[in-house]
Amino acid sequence: MIRLLVGLGNPGSEYVDTRHNAGFWWIDGVARGLGTSLQLDRNYHGLVARVNNAPGAPGPIWLLEPMTYMNLSGKSVAALARFFKIAPEEILAVHDELDLPAGQMKFKQGGGNGGHNGLKDMQAQLASANFWRLRLGIGHPGHKAEVANYVLRKPPLEERQAVEDCIAKSYESLTLMLAGDMEKAMMKIHAKPPRPKPPKPPAPASPPPSTPETTP
């Protein structure tokens, strides 16, 4: 059961549309869908919303966008989680993922941080890697030296749309996550779209009607 939904990103208008803020895009969409808005709460070093009647959730849930910059995300997450006694396995971190192409996503619990500074700090501050992750693919620039600039740039429109389509699809699983049905949520997120049916072959043409022979 997920009680805390965290989007990872960087604060400030210059970062709003950059690839590294895909987690913020996700949280912003959830807030719109639930009819709420996030407000700055200095106690938790981030933008926070409490939702009391989210579909599937047996109790209140929290949405969080840390305003600490990416490499200190755990400071915000741990402050809120400790105050409301939310265990790591009740936390979902949504973040950009270099190892997946734009338009793909993966859902899992635990694991490493893949060099992602937001995940790294969450693991350190929570003293656990047991939280859930929704990894939103943004693609890879091809060279490790280019990663820092790549994640802090705006993606082209087609790529941004692929990420947004992926985000929209993930919302179909949100009620399952909040209800604690993580296996079904995972199956739904990882389900491949059905293959299009092949077009039916055209019906064979009817032979022309035969005309009777006439003798002169």
VENKA-V202254 format. One record per residue. N is the residue number from 1. RES is the residue in one letter. PHI is phi in radians with two decimals (999 if undefined). PSI is psi as a letter, one per 20 degrees, with the letter a starting at -180 (999 if undefined). Layout:
# VENKA-V202254
n->{N;N}
res->{RES;RES}
phi->{PHI;PHI}
psi->{PSI;PSI}
This chain:
# VENKA-V202254
n->{1;2;3;4;5;6;7;8;9;10;11;12;13;14;15;16;17;18;19;20;21;22;23;24;25;26;27;28;29;30;31;32;33;34;35;36;37;38;39;40;41;42;43;44;45;46;47;48;49;50;51;52;53;54;55;56;57;58;59;60;61;62;63;64;65;66;67;68;69;70;71;72;73;74;75;76;77;78;79;80;81;82;83;84;85;86;87;88;89;90;91;92;93;94;95;96;97;98;99;100;101;102;103;104;105;106;107;108;109;110;111;112;113;114;115;116;117;118;119;120;121;122;123;124;125;126;127;128;129;130;131;132;133;134;135;136;137;138;139;140;141;142;143;144;145;146;147;148;149;150;151;152;153;154;155;156;157;158;159;160;161;162;163;164;165;166;167;168;169;170;171;172;173;174;175;176;177;178;179;180;181;182;183;184;185;186;187;188;189;190;191;192;193;194;195;196;197;198;199;200;201;202;203;204;205;206;207;208;209;210;211;212;213;214;215;216}
res->{M;I;R;L;L;V;G;L;G;N;P;G;S;E;Y;V;D;T;R;H;N;A;G;F;W;W;I;D;G;V;A;R;G;L;G;T;S;L;Q;L;D;R;N;Y;H;G;L;V;A;R;V;N;N;A;P;G;A;P;G;P;I;W;L;L;E;P;M;T;Y;M;N;L;S;G;K;S;V;A;A;L;A;R;F;F;K;I;A;P;E;E;I;L;A;V;H;D;E;L;D;L;P;A;G;Q;M;K;F;K;Q;G;G;G;N;G;G;H;N;G;L;K;D;M;Q;A;Q;L;A;S;A;N;F;W;R;L;R;L;G;I;G;H;P;G;H;K;A;E;V;A;N;Y;V;L;R;K;P;P;L;E;E;R;Q;A;V;E;D;C;I;A;K;S;Y;E;S;L;T;L;M;L;A;G;D;M;E;K;A;M;M;K;I;H;A;K;P;P;R;P;K;P;P;K;P;P;A;P;A;S;P;P;P;S;T;P;E;T;T;P}
phi->{999;-1.67;-1.98;-2.25;-1.86;-2.02;-1.76;-1.69;-3.09;-2.05;-1.32;1.90;-1.08;-1.23;-1.85;-0.90;-1.78;-1.47;-0.99;-1.17;-1.76;-1.01;-1.13;-1.15;-1.00;-1.13;-1.11;-1.01;-1.18;-1.09;-1.05;-1.07;-1.12;-1.64;1.20;-2.23;-2.40;-1.54;-2.18;-1.15;-2.23;-1.15;-1.08;-1.99;0.96;-2.95;-1.55;-2.31;-2.40;-1.85;-2.12;-1.65;-2.31;-1.18;-0.98;1.60;-1.46;-1.30;-2.64;-1.16;-2.17;-2.16;-1.88;-2.49;-2.14;-1.05;-1.84;-1.78;1.29;-0.93;-1.29;-2.13;-0.97;-1.10;-1.04;-1.26;-1.06;-1.15;-1.08;-1.24;-1.08;-1.19;-1.12;-1.70;0.95;-1.76;-1.34;-0.93;-1.27;-1.81;-1.99;-1.99;-1.81;-1.88;-2.62;-1.28;-2.34;-1.18;-1.46;-2.16;-1.18;-0.99;1.76;-2.05;-2.59;-2.40;-2.22;-2.76;-1.97;1.25;1.84;-1.41;-1.93;0.99;1.40;-1.39;-1.13;-1.15;-1.13;-1.03;-1.28;-1.07;-1.06;-1.18;-1.29;-1.52;0.96;-2.87;-1.90;-1.48;-1.39;-1.50;-2.32;-1.93;-1.71;-1.72;-1.12;-2.19;1.38;-2.19;-1.22;1.84;-2.29;-1.03;-1.15;-1.65;-1.03;-1.02;-1.23;-1.09;-1.24;-1.69;-1.91;-1.33;-1.31;-1.11;-0.96;-1.09;-1.20;-1.06;-1.13;-1.10;-1.17;-1.10;-1.10;-1.11;-1.05;-1.05;-1.15;-1.15;-1.11;-1.09;-1.73;-1.09;-1.04;-1.12;-1.08;-1.19;-1.47;1.61;-1.59;-1.21;-1.14;-1.16;-1.06;-1.12;-1.08;-1.19;-1.18;-1.56;-1.12;-1.47;-1.08;-1.08;-1.19;-1.13;-1.21;-1.14;-1.14;-1.20;-1.17;-1.11;-1.13;-1.08;-1.21;-1.27;-1.17;-1.12;-1.09;-1.39;-1.79;-1.15;-1.31;-2.04;-1.76;-1.21}
psi->{p;p;h;p;o;p;p;p;a;p;q;q;h;i;i;g;j;q;h;i;j;h;h;g;g;g;g;g;h;g;g;g;h;j;k;r;q;q;q;p;o;h;h;j;k;a;p;q;p;p;p;i;k;p;p;h;p;i;a;q;r;p;p;p;o;p;k;i;q;g;i;k;h;h;g;g;g;h;g;g;g;g;g;j;l;p;q;h;i;j;p;p;p;p;r;q;o;h;j;p;q;p;i;q;q;q;p;r;p;a;a;a;i;k;j;o;h;g;h;g;h;g;g;g;h;i;k;q;j;j;r;q;p;o;o;o;p;j;r;q;i;h;p;h;i;i;g;g;h;g;h;j;q;p;q;r;g;g;g;g;h;g;g;h;h;g;g;g;h;h;h;h;i;g;h;g;g;h;i;j;m;h;g;h;g;g;h;g;h;i;p;q;q;q;p;q;p;q;q;q;q;q;q;q;p;q;q;q;p;q;p;q;q;q;p;999}
